[in-house]
Amino acid sequence: MPQALKAIYHSGTFILQTACDLPEGAEVELFVQLPQVAPPRIADAGSRQHFLKLLVARMQRNPIPVNAPQFTRDMLHERR
């Protein structure tokens, strides 16, 4: 039966972030799921700098309200 495990790839090794109960020597098949958000692909430095200035200006025009709810780590963590 398929079992979803979370891991972080570091220095050529997958480090599990969730507990698993696999027998020693068990063969597994990995499916890599990359983040859904991709950074903008802006090649030249001038365009990148212009984009970042626009982004910062937009963030400054739309600050997070002082009375906005405070989210805990558990609230932001993926649940299945």
Rosetta blueprint (number, residue, H / E / L):
1 M L
2 P L
3 Q L
4 A L
5 L L
6 K L
7 A E
8 I E
9 Y E
10 H E
11 S L
12 G L
13 T E
14 F E
15 I E
16 L E
17 Q L
18 T L
19 A L
20 C L
21 D L
22 L L
23 P L
24 E L
25 G L
26 A L
27 E L
28 V L
29 E L
30 L L
31 F L
32 V L
33 Q L
34 L L
35 P L
36 Q L
37 V L
38 A L
39 P L
40 P L
41 R L
42 I L
43 A L
44 D L
45 A H
46 G H
47 S H
48 R H
49 Q H
50 H H
51 F H
52 L H
53 K H
54 L H
55 L H
56 V H
57 A H
58 R H
59 M H
60 Q H
61 R H
62 N L
63 P L
64 I L
65 P L
66 V L
67 N L
68 A L
69 P L
70 Q L
71 F L
72 T L
73 R H
74 D H
75 M H
76 L H
77 H L
78 E L
79 R L
80 R L
